[in-house]
Amino acid sequence: MGHQVVLKFGRGSWQQGLPAITAQIGRDGEPHQIQVTASLPPAFDLPELYRNWQVLYLALYDRLGWRFRITFDDTQATVTNFSSADFHTVCQQLRSRFNVWLNSPEFRPVYQKLWQTLSQDSSIRLLIETNNPELRQFPWHLWDFFQDYPRAEFALSNPNHELIPVNSRHSSSEVRILAVFGNNQGLDLQQDQALLENLPNAKLTFLSEPSRQSISDQMWRYSWDIFFFAGHSSSQMAGQKGKMSLDGDRNLTIGDLENALRRAISQGLQLAIFNSCEGLGLVSELENLGLHIPQIIIMGEAVPDRVAQGFLSYFLEALARGESFYLAVREARERLHSLEDEFPCASWLPVICQNPVAIPPTWNSLRRIHHQPGYRVLWASVVMSALVVGMRSLGVFQGTELQTFDQMLRWRPNEATDNRLLVVGATEEDINKYGFPLPDAILAQTIKQLYRHQAQVIGLDIYRHNPESADLIKRMQNSDRVITLCKVREGDEGDIPAPPGIPLKRQGFSDVVVDRDRIVRRHLLAMTPPPSSKCKTEYAFSLQLALKYLANQGISSPPTEVLQLKNKVFPKLQPHTGGYHQLDTRGYQILLNYRFPQVSQQVSLSQILNDQLDPNSIKNRVILIGVTAPSSRDKFFTPYNSQAIYQETPGVILQAQMVSQILSAVIDNRPIFWVLSPTWEILWIGCWSLLGGVLGWYCRSLLILSLTISVAAISLYGICYVLLLQGCWMPLVPSALVVISTATITFYIISKK
């Protein structure tokens, strides 16, 4: 979206100065956000310089013999004693003196505010609002401001303006143009007609040297988008009146067409182009009669035939190409520079006269083809969604998504410990006392104590593939409550078999899956071990413990491809699950839902051996025996941290987390993490991208956009957090990315319009 600057000059004159100038700056289509007041000092010499330029301009063209689109009065002054160098000098003096005047200290607050507010790549409409004929006639494009801002163009505006409601417009998708060709004496108006005929999607009606009635009838009967006049015209009464020559004998004034023009405006006339000389008189008469045509293009001075044709060609080409109205005029003006070797000051002639409350048209808006906000927003949303989803599928955001997932886990409310479990850990004191590895006799005595206190299931999270104690062997082999450990071969590490004589149903592998950042976020429930592995069981140690406990509760798992215990389904991870992409999903993996801050009660080995525990803390529980000493190498990183450093968790605690996850899900209906299907994730991301596009469209300032994006991002995080508490891992990171990127891109696109 571009900017509009309105310079209101108020009262004053060249001789008195301009004491009450107001500059209003804002975005197109919105009330101005900034207003600055300033003044300009008297400039006695500027009107005289301009009159000298006018006289030399007409005299130079008369000497060169070029055809003007004007009918000269006999009283118009002519000069013969001058050179082209004299004319060039006057041009330079006029430009220089004009900019010195506009750089006056009294006017500097306006220029400084323009410089602070506008960027050099902004599209800027600068409206000169005054009814002073001399100020309106001046070539404002000479102001250095337009060199600093290459996408700026000026227009004249009257302080008295009104937006005329349109009663009806034609529904055609073609631009309807009424082209009137007046007196063509000495002119090649066929070239103008050819340029108009080459316009795409235009429906033209040509009237050549018509009568006043013919023009009026066309305006009354039909709706027109553009009124075009080419031929001879001139201004009288110090630019307050104008006339168009229809042929050698008949002239036409605006007053002659007042009612017809009023009718045309009410039916949607958007643009009038007077491609003839001295159009300011025609514009003044339109304004004085209250005929508020939204946009008018005139030639400010006498215009050579070829310059008029060149401007029309360049302007229509740019407008039909999709350029904005103002930039199309600027482009045409700049292209006229190429003619100035033959036609000096050709680029000085085109002038826009704008009704400031009207929106400048584009070629598509004239055709009723409106690129509605929804289409732009939808297009930006689709593109950004596709880009982000594509990058996500390649794993570009995986690290960030996993870290965000960890953070959300850490922000969850604390949970109570699982009273179905008890961890018996060999502490550093136990190892110093009993030795390491723990002797078989100590383990046998521990199992005996647990049996005595009616432990329901005992899991030995200690490798003991070659026990030497007959007592330990006997207790492991003969008790159906003891689940033992083995390890499937992994990388360079060898496999470790279960103790001898233990049936497969009481063996569980200890293998876990670790992410690239060495954090355990997944729970490996089952896998098929290699035929050569000494660890033959297909089920994880944690699953065997949970199944044994649940079996004692009358809950069993029928053999199916999808693990289901009671009414709880454990969804198997797919290669693209949540923040994971191109994941190695061998075996049966699920996401691990940690219980924090402590999974279960934890006691030392010595407490069990010394019988220092309440028997009720053992009875009917799942007991896990392992090593918790800091010196142990059996440790893993988890998503939970301490003082911003990931803490390591003993393997037996990790196994307890996994057992607790299964039991809590089946018995307590505690959530198991799940994700949306890929299709629904894409739709979710697309919806947030669409929201970002809407924000980018409706926010008219960068500050407001930043605030609304922040609110949207916080809301997104809150929604994803609440859903995570229910077990659903939503695509937070890609959704946040599309909100921010789509909003920013849409805002940028709209700002450029």
C-alpha positions in Angstrom: 0.0 0.0 0.0 1.3 3.4 -1.0 1.2 6.8 0.8 -0.7 10.0 0.1 0.8 13.4 1.0 -1.5 16.4 0.8 0.1 19.9 0.8 -2.6 22.4 1.7 -1.3 25.9 0.8 -4.2 27.9 2.1 -4.0 31.7 1.7 -1.1 33.7 0.4 0.7 34.5 -2.9 4.1 34.8 -4.4 4.3 38.4 -3.1 3.0 37.8 0.4 4.4 34.3 1.0 2.4 31.3 2.1 2.0 31.6 5.9 -0.4 28.6 6.5 0.8 25.4 4.8 -0.4 22.1 6.2 1.1 18.8 5.2 -0.9 15.6 5.9 0.7 12.2 5.5 -1.0 8.9 5.5 -1.5 5.6 3.8 -3.7 5.3 0.7 -7.4 4.9 1.6 -6.9 5.8 5.3 -7.2 9.0 7.3 -3.9 10.8 7.6 -1.7 9.8 10.5 0.7 12.8 10.5 0.0 16.5 10.2 2.7 19.2 10.0 2.4 23.0 9.6 4.9 25.2 7.9 5.1 28.3 5.7 7.0 29.6 2.7 8.5 33.1 2.3 7.7 35.5 -0.5 9.2 34.7 -3.9 8.8 37.9 -6.0 11.0 36.6 -8.8 9.5 33.2 -9.3 6.3 34.2 -11.2 8.4 36.5 -13.4 10.8 33.7 -14.1 7.9 31.4 -15.0 6.4 34.0 -17.4 9.8 34.4 -19.1 9.9 30.6 -19.5 6.4 30.6 -21.0 7.2 33.3 -23.5 10.5 31.6 -24.6 8.8 28.2 -24.7 6.1 29.4 -27.1 8.6 31.4 -29.2 11.0 28.5 -29.5 8.4 26.1 -30.7 7.0 28.8 -33.1 10.6 29.2 -34.5 10.9 25.4 -34.9 7.6 25.2 -36.7 6.1 22.4 -34.6 2.4 21.9 -34.6 0.7 22.8 -31.3 -2.7 21.5 -30.1 -3.7 25.1 -29.5 -5.4 28.0 -31.3 -3.3 31.1 -30.7 -4.9 34.5 -30.1 -3.4 37.4 -32.0 -2.6 39.1 -28.7 -0.3 36.4 -27.5 3.2 37.8 -27.1 6.1 36.6 -29.3 9.8 37.0 -28.9 12.3 36.7 -31.7 15.6 37.9 -30.3 16.7 34.8 -28.3 18.7 31.6 -28.6 18.2 28.0 -27.5 20.9 28.6 -24.9 18.8 31.5 -23.5 15.9 29.1 -23.1 18.0 26.5 -21.5 19.4 29.1 -19.0 15.9 30.2 -18.1 14.9 26.5 -17.5 17.9 26.0 -15.1 17.2 29.3 -13.3 13.6 28.3 -12.8 14.4 24.9 -11.4 17.2 26.2 -9.2 15.2 29.2 -7.8 12.1 27.0 -7.2 14.1 24.5 -5.1 15.8 27.2 -3.2 12.3 28.5 -2.2 11.1 25.0 -1.2 14.3 24.5 0.8 13.5 27.6 2.9 13.9 27.1 6.7 10.2 27.9 7.1 9.3 24.9 5.0 11.9 22.5 6.4 9.6 20.9 9.0 7.5 19.5 6.1 10.4 18.1 4.2 12.0 16.6 7.3 8.8 14.9 8.3 8.4 13.5 4.7 12.0 12.2 4.9 11.4 10.6 8.3 8.1 9.0 7.3 8.5 7.9 3.7 10.9 5.3 2.3 12.5 5.8 -1.0 10.8 2.8 -2.5 7.3 3.9 -1.4 4.6 4.7 -3.9 3.7 8.3 -3.1 0.8 10.5 -4.3 1.7 14.1 -3.5 -1.4 16.4 -3.9 -0.9 20.1 -4.2 -4.2 21.5 -2.8 -4.7 25.1 -3.8 -7.0 27.3 -5.9 -4.2 29.8 -6.6 -3.9 29.8 -10.4 -0.2 30.7 -10.4 0.7 27.9 -7.9 -1.4 25.4 -9.9 0.3 26.3 -13.1 3.8 25.9 -11.8 5.8 22.8 -12.9 5.9 21.0 -9.5 7.8 18.0 -10.8 10.9 20.2 -10.7 11.0 19.8 -6.9 14.0 17.8 -5.8 11.7 15.7 -3.7 10.7 13.7 -6.9 14.4 12.9 -7.5 14.8 11.5 -4.0 11.6 9.5 -4.3 11.5 7.8 -7.7 8.0 6.3 -7.1 6.4 9.6 -6.3 4.2 11.8 -8.6 2.3 15.0 -8.0 -1.3 16.0 -8.7 -3.3 19.2 -8.4 -6.2 19.3 -6.1 -8.9 21.8 -5.2 -9.7 22.6 -1.6 -13.4 22.1 -2.4 -14.0 18.5 -3.2 -16.7 15.9 -2.9 -17.1 12.2 -3.6 -20.0 11.8 -5.9 -21.9 8.6 -5.3 -22.1 6.3 -8.4 -25.7 5.4 -9.1 -24.9 2.7 -11.7 -22.1 1.4 -13.8 -22.0 -0.9 -16.7 -21.2 -4.6 -15.8 -18.9 -5.2 -18.8 -15.4 -6.3 -18.1 -14.2 -4.0 -20.9 -13.1 -0.4 -20.3 -15.6 1.9 -22.0 -14.0 4.9 -23.6 -15.7 7.9 -25.2 -13.1 9.5 -27.5 -13.9 12.9 -28.9 -11.7 14.2 -31.7 -12.1 17.9 -32.3 -10.5 20.3 -34.7 -7.7 18.4 -36.4 -6.2 21.3 -38.4 -2.5 20.7 -38.6 -2.7 17.6 -36.3 -2.4 13.9 -36.8 -5.3 12.6 -34.6 -5.3 9.3 -36.4 -2.3 8.4 -34.3 -4.3 9.0 -31.1 -7.1 6.8 -32.4 -4.7 4.0 -33.3 -3.2 4.1 -29.8 -6.7 3.8 -28.2 -7.7 1.0 -30.6 -4.7 -1.0 -29.5 -5.7 -1.0 -25.9 -6.6 -4.5 -24.6 -10.1 -5.1 -23.2 -11.4 -1.7 -24.2 -14.6 -0.8 -26.0 -14.3 2.5 -27.8 -16.7 5.0 -29.3 -15.2 7.6 -31.5 -16.8 11.0 -32.3 -14.9 13.1 -34.9 -15.6 16.8 -34.9 -19.0 16.1 -33.4 -21.8 18.4 -32.4 -22.4 19.4 -28.8 -25.6 17.3 -28.9 -23.8 14.2 -30.1 -21.4 14.3 -27.2 -24.2 15.0 -24.7 -26.3 12.2 -26.0 -23.5 9.7 -25.6 -23.0 10.8 -22.0 -26.6 10.6 -21.1 -27.3 7.2 -22.8 -24.3 5.2 -21.7 -21.9 4.6 -18.8 -18.3 5.6 -19.5 -15.1 4.8 -17.7 -12.9 7.3 -19.6 -13.6 10.5 -21.5 -10.9 11.4 -24.0 -10.5 14.6 -25.9 -7.8 15.3 -28.6 -7.6 18.4 -30.7 -7.1 22.1 -30.1 -7.9 23.7 -26.8 -6.9 26.8 -24.8 -7.4 28.6 -21.5 -8.7 32.1 -20.9 -9.3 34.4 -18.0 -6.0 33.6 -16.2 -6.7 29.9 -16.4 -10.2 30.0 -15.0 -11.9 29.1 -18.3 -11.2 26.8 -21.1 -12.5 25.9 -24.5 -12.2 22.9 -26.9 -12.3 23.5 -30.6 -14.6 21.0 -32.4 -13.8 22.4 -35.8 -12.7 25.6 -37.4 -15.8 27.5 -36.4 -17.3 25.7 -33.3 -15.9 25.7 -29.8 -17.1 23.9 -26.7 -16.8 24.8 -23.1 -17.3 22.7 -20.0 -20.4 24.7 -19.2 -21.9 23.5 -22.4 -21.6 19.9 -21.2 -22.4 20.6 -17.5 -25.5 18.4 -17.2 -24.1 15.7 -19.5 -20.9 15.5 -17.5 -22.8 15.4 -14.2 -24.7 12.5 -15.6 -21.5 10.7 -16.7 -19.9 11.2 -13.3 -22.9 9.7 -11.5 -22.7 6.7 -13.8 -19.1 6.0 -13.0 -16.9 8.2 -15.1 -13.4 7.7 -13.6 -11.0 9.5 -15.8 -10.9 12.4 -18.2 -7.9 12.9 -20.5 -7.6 16.2 -22.3 -4.7 15.5 -24.6 -4.6 19.0 -25.8 -3.1 22.4 -24.9 -3.6 24.4 -21.7 -5.9 22.1 -19.9 -5.9 24.0 -16.6 -8.7 26.3 -17.7 -10.9 23.2 -18.4 -10.1 21.8 -15.0 -10.9 25.1 -13.2 -14.2 25.3 -14.9 -15.0 21.7 -14.0 -14.2 22.5 -10.3 -16.1 25.7 -10.3 -19.2 23.9 -11.6 -18.9 21.1 -8.9 -18.1 18.5 -11.6 -15.9 16.3 -9.4 -14.3 13.8 -11.9 -12.1 11.5 -9.9 -9.0 11.8 -12.0 -8.1 14.2 -14.9 -5.0 14.3 -17.0 -4.2 17.5 -18.9 -1.3 19.3 -20.5 -0.3 22.3 -18.5 1.0 24.3 -21.5 0.8 24.3 -25.2 1.8 20.8 -26.3 3.3 19.7 -29.7 1.4 17.1 -31.5 4.1 14.5 -31.3 4.6 15.1 -27.5 0.9 14.6 -26.9 1.0 11.3 -28.9 4.1 10.2 -27.1 2.6 10.8 -23.7 -0.6 9.0 -24.6 1.3 6.0 -25.9 3.6 5.7 -22.9 0.8 6.3 -20.3 -1.7 3.8 -21.8 1.1 1.2 -22.2 2.1 1.4 -18.5 -1.5 1.6 -17.3 -2.7 -1.4 -19.3 0.4 -3.3 -18.1 -0.8 -3.0 -14.5 1.1 0.0 -13.3 -0.7 2.2 -10.8 -2.3 5.3 -12.2 0.3 7.7 -10.7 3.3 5.6 -11.6 2.0 5.2 -15.1 1.9 9.0 -15.5 5.4 9.3 -13.9 6.7 6.6 -16.3 5.2 8.5 -19.3 6.7 11.8 -18.1 10.1 10.2 -17.7 10.0 8.6 -21.1 9.2 12.0 -22.6 12.7 13.0 -21.7 13.9 11.1 -24.8 12.0 13.6 -27.0 13.5 16.7 -25.4 16.3 17.0 -28.0 13.6 18.0 -30.4 10.9 19.1 -28.0 12.5 20.9 -25.0 10.6 20.6 -21.7 8.3 17.9 -23.1 8.3 16.2 -19.7 7.1 19.4 -18.0 3.6 19.2 -19.6 1.6 16.3 -18.2 -0.4 17.1 -15.1 -2.8 15.0 -12.9 -5.7 16.8 -11.3 -7.2 14.6 -8.6 -10.3 14.6 -6.5 -8.5 13.8 -3.2 -11.4 11.7 -1.8 -11.3 9.3 -4.8 -9.1 6.3 -5.2 -7.0 6.3 -8.4 -8.0 3.6 -10.8 -6.0 0.8 -12.2 -6.6 -0.8 -15.6 -8.1 -3.9 -13.8 -10.3 -1.8 -11.6 -11.6 0.0 -14.7 -12.4 -3.5 -16.1 -14.2 -4.4 -12.8 -11.5 -7.0 -12.2 -10.8 -6.5 -8.5 -8.0 -8.5 -7.0 -9.9 -8.9 -3.7 -8.0 -9.1 -0.4 -9.1 -12.7 -0.1 -7.3 -13.7 -3.3 -4.0 -12.1 -2.2 -4.3 -13.5 1.3 -5.2 -16.9 0.0 -2.4 -16.9 -2.5 0.2 -15.9 0.0 -1.1 -18.4 2.5 -0.9 -21.3 0.0 2.6 -20.4 -1.1 4.0 -20.0 2.4 2.2 -23.1 3.6 3.5 -25.2 0.8 7.0 -23.8 1.3 7.0 -24.5 5.1 5.4 -27.9 4.8 7.9 -28.9 2.1 10.9 -27.7 4.3 9.4 -29.5 7.3 9.0 -32.8 5.4 12.8 -32.6 4.7 13.5 -32.2 8.4 14.7 -28.6 8.3 12.8 -27.7 11.4 13.1 -31.0 13.3 15.7 -29.7 15.8 13.7 -26.6 16.6 10.4 -28.6 16.9 11.9 -31.1 19.2 13.4 -28.4 21.5 10.1 -26.6 21.5 8.4 -29.9 22.4 10.8 -30.3 25.3 10.1 -26.8 26.5 6.4 -27.4 26.5 6.9 -30.7 28.5 8.9 -28.8 31.1 6.1 -26.2 31.5 3.5 -28.8 32.3 2.1 -29.0 35.8 3.9 -31.4 38.1 2.3 -34.8 38.5 2.1 -37.1 41.6 4.3 -40.1 41.7 3.0 -43.4 40.5 2.2 -45.5 43.6 2.2 -48.7 41.6 6.0 -48.5 41.2 9.0 -48.6 43.5 12.5 -48.1 42.4 15.2 -49.8 44.4 18.5 -48.1 43.4 22.0 -49.0 44.3 23.4 -45.7 45.4 27.0 -44.7 45.6 27.1 -45.7 49.3 25.6 -49.1 48.3 28.3 -49.7 45.7 31.1 -48.7 48.1 29.6 -51.1 50.7 28.8 -54.1 48.5 31.0 -53.6 45.5 30.4 -53.2 41.8 29.1 -55.1 39.9 26.7 -55.9 42.7 27.4 -59.5 44.0 24.9 -62.2 43.1 24.2 -62.9 46.7 23.2 -59.3 47.3 20.7 -59.4 44.4 19.4 -62.8 45.6 18.9 -61.4 49.1 17.1 -58.3 47.7 14.7 -60.5 45.6 14.0 -62.6 48.7 13.1 -59.5 50.7 10.8 -58.2 48.0 9.2 -61.6 47.8 8.6 -61.7 51.5 6.8 -58.3 51.3 4.6 -59.5 48.4 6.0 -57.5 45.5 3.7 -58.2 42.5 6.4 -57.9 39.8 10.2 -57.6 40.1 12.2 -56.2 37.3 16.0 -56.7 37.5 17.4 -53.8 35.5 20.9 -55.3 35.9 22.6 -57.6 33.3 23.3 -60.9 34.9 23.8 -63.3 32.0 26.3 -65.5 33.8 25.3 -65.7 37.5 27.5 -67.7 39.8 25.1 -67.8 42.8 22.9 -70.9 42.8 20.5 -69.0 45.1 20.1 -66.2 42.5 19.8 -68.6 39.7 17.1 -70.5 41.5 15.1 -67.4 42.5 15.2 -66.0 38.9 14.3 -69.3 37.2 11.6 -70.5 39.6 9.8 -67.3 40.2 7.2 -66.1 37.7 7.4 -62.6 39.2 10.9 -61.8 38.1 11.5 -60.1 34.7 15.2 -60.2 33.6 17.2 -58.1 31.2 19.0 -58.7 28.0 20.4 -56.5 25.2 20.1 -56.7 21.4 23.2 -55.9 19.5 23.5 -52.2 18.7 26.3 -50.7 16.6 29.7 -51.6 18.0 28.2 -52.8 21.3 27.8 -56.5 21.6 24.5 -58.2 22.6 24.0 -59.4 26.1 21.9 -62.5 26.7 19.4 -63.0 29.5 20.3 -65.2 32.5 20.2 -68.9 31.6 17.0 -70.9 32.0 14.6 -67.9 32.0 11.6 -68.3 29.6 11.1 -65.6 26.9 8.0 -64.3 28.6 10.1 -63.2 31.5 12.8 -61.6 29.4 12.9 -58.0 28.2 15.4 -56.1 26.1 16.9 -52.9 27.6 17.4 -51.2 24.2 16.1 -47.6 23.9 16.0 -45.3 20.9 18.0 -42.0 21.3 17.5 -38.9 19.1 20.5 -37.2 17.4 20.8 -34.8 20.2 21.1 -37.8 22.6 17.8 -37.2 24.2 15.3 -40.0 24.8 11.8 -38.9 23.6 10.6 -42.3 22.2 9.6 -45.5 23.9 10.6 -48.7 22.1 8.0 -51.3 23.0 8.9 -54.2 20.7 11.2 -55.3 17.9 12.3 -58.4 16.1 15.9 -59.1 17.1 18.4 -60.3 14.5 18.6 -64.1 14.2 22.2 -64.0 15.4 21.4 -62.0 18.6 21.7 -63.7 21.9 18.8 -61.6 23.2 15.8 -63.4 21.7 12.8 -61.6 23.2 10.7 -59.3 21.1 9.4 -57.2 23.9 11.0 -54.4 25.9 11.8 -54.8 29.6 9.3 -52.1 30.4 6.5 -53.7 28.4 7.1 -57.1 30.0 6.8 -55.6 33.4 3.6 -53.7 32.5 2.1 -56.7 30.8 2.8 -58.9 33.9 1.2 -56.4 36.2 -1.8 -55.9 34.0 -2.3 -59.6 33.6 -2.6 -59.9 37.3 -5.3 -57.2 37.0 -7.1 -59.3 34.4 -6.0 -57.1 31.5 -4.4 -58.9 28.6 -3.3 -57.9 25.1 -4.5 -60.0 22.1 -1.8 -60.4 19.4 -2.5 -57.6 16.8 -0.4 -55.3 14.7 -1.5 -52.4 16.8 -0.9 -52.6 20.5 -4.1 -52.2 22.5 -4.5 -52.8 26.2 -8.1 -52.7 27.4 -9.5 -49.7 25.4 -6.2 -47.9 25.1 -4.5 -47.9 21.7 -0.7 -47.2 21.6 -0.2 -45.4 18.2 2.9 -46.6 16.4 5.2 -43.8 15.2 5.4 -43.3 11.4 8.4 -41.9 9.5 6.7 -38.4 9.6 5.3 -38.0 13.1 4.9 -34.6 14.7 8.3 -32.9 14.6 10.0 -36.1 13.5 10.7 -36.5 9.8 12.4 -39.3 7.9 12.4 -41.2 11.2 13.8 -44.7 11.6 10.7 -46.4 12.8 11.9 -50.0 13.0 10.3 -51.9 15.8 7.2 -50.6 17.6 7.9 -47.1 18.9 5.6 -44.6 20.6 6.3 -41.2 22.1 7.4 -41.2 25.8 5.1 -39.2 28.1 7.4 -38.5 31.1 6.0 -38.2 34.6 7.6 -35.2 36.3 9.2 -34.3 38.7 9.5 -37.9 40.1 8.1 -41.0 38.5 7.8 -43.1 41.7 9.1 -43.6 45.2 12.8 -44.4 45.2 14.7 -46.3 48.0 18.2 -47.5 48.3 19.4 -51.1 48.2 20.5 -50.9 51.8 17.0 -49.9 52.9 15.6 -53.1 51.4 18.4 -55.4 52.8 18.1 -53.8 56.2 14.4 -54.1 56.2 14.0 -50.4 56.8 10.9 -50.0 54.7 7.2 -50.2 55.4 6.1 -53.5 53.8 3.0 -51.7 52.4 5.4 -49.6 50.2 6.4 -52.9 48.5 3.2 -55.0 48.5 1.5 -55.4 45.1 3.9 -53.0 43.4 6.1 -53.2 40.4 9.6 -53.2 41.8 12.6 -52.1 39.6 16.1 -52.9 40.8 18.9 -51.0 39.2 21.9 -48.7 39.8 21.3 -45.0 40.5 24.8 -44.1 41.6 26.2 -41.1 39.8 29.3 -43.1 38.9 27.2 -45.5 36.8 27.4 -45.3 33.0 23.8 -46.4 32.6 22.4 -42.9 32.1 20.3 -41.1 29.5 19.4 -37.5 28.7 15.7 -36.6 28.9 13.8 -33.4 27.9 13.8 -32.2 31.5 16.7 -30.1 32.6 18.3 -28.4 35.6 19.6 -24.9 35.3 19.4 -24.9 31.5 21.7 -28.0 31.3 20.1 -31.3 30.3 20.3 -33.7 33.3 21.0 -37.4 32.9 18.6 -40.0 34.2 19.7 -43.4 35.5 18.6 -46.2 33.2 16.4 -47.8 35.9 14.5 -44.5 36.3 14.0 -44.3 32.6 12.6 -47.8 32.6 10.3 -46.8 35.4 9.1 -43.9 33.3 8.3 -46.3 30.5 6.5 -48.8 32.8 4.5 -46.0 34.4 3.5 -44.6 31.0 1.9 -47.9 30.0 0.2 -48.6 33.3 -1.1 -45.0 33.7 -2.5 -45.0 30.2 -4.4 -48.3 30.6 -5.6 -47.9 34.2 -5.8 -44.1 34.7 -6.5 -43.1 31.1 -3.5 -40.8 31.2 -2.8 -39.4 27.7 -0.5 -41.1 25.3 1.1 -38.7 22.9 -0.5 -38.6 19.4 -0.3 -36.4 16.4 -2.7 -35.3 13.6 -2.6 -37.1 10.3 -0.3 -35.4 7.7 -3.4 -34.1 5.9 -4.8 -32.5 9.0 -1.4 -31.1 9.9 -1.2 -29.4 6.5 -4.7 -28.0 7.0 -3.8 -26.7 10.5 -0.7 -25.0 9.2 -2.7 -23.6 6.3 -5.3 -22.1 8.6 -2.6 -20.3 10.6 -1.0 -19.1 7.4 -4.4 -17.8 6.3 -4.7 -16.0 9.6 -1.2 -14.4 9.0 -2.4 -13.2 5.6 -5.5 -11.6 7.1 -3.3 -9.9 9.7 -0.9 -8.6 7.0 -3.8 -7.3 5.0 -5.7 -5.5 7.8 -2.8 -4.1 9.8 -1.9 -0.7 8.4 1.3 -0.1 10.4 4.4 -2.1 11.2 3.8 -1.5 15.0 0.2 -2.8 14.9 1.3 -5.8 12.7 4.0 -6.7 15.2 1.6 -6.5 18.1 -1.0 -8.6 16.4 1.5 -11.2 15.3 2.7 -11.4 18.9 -0.8 -11.9 20.1 -1.4 -14.6 17.4 1.9 -16.4 18.3 1.0 -16.3 22.0 -2.5 -17.7 21.3 -1.0 -20.4 19.1 1.4 -21.4 21.8 -1.4 -21.5 24.3 -3.6 -23.6 22.1 -0.8 -26.1 21.4 0.1 -26.2 25.1 -3.5 -27.0 26.1 -3.7 -29.7 23.5 -0.4 -31.1 24.6 -1.8 -31.5 28.1 -4.5 -33.7 26.4 -1.8 -35.7 24.6 -1.9 -34.0 21.2 1.4 -32.8 19.8 0.5 -30.0 17.4 2.8 -28.5 14.7 3.6 -25.3 16.7 6.9 -24.3 15.0 5.7 -24.4 11.4 2.4 -22.8 12.3 4.3 -19.9 14.0 6.5 -19.6 11.0 3.7 -19.3 8.5 1.8 -16.8 10.7 4.8 -14.5 10.8 6.0 -15.0 7.3 2.6 -14.8 5.6 1.7 -11.7 7.6 5.0 -10.0 6.8 4.9 -10.8 3.1 1.2 -9.8 2.7 1.9 -6.5 4.6 4.9 -5.8 2.4 2.9 -6.6 -0.8 0.0 -4.4 0.3 2.4 -1.6 1.3 3.8 -1.5 -2.2 0.4 -1.1 -3.8 
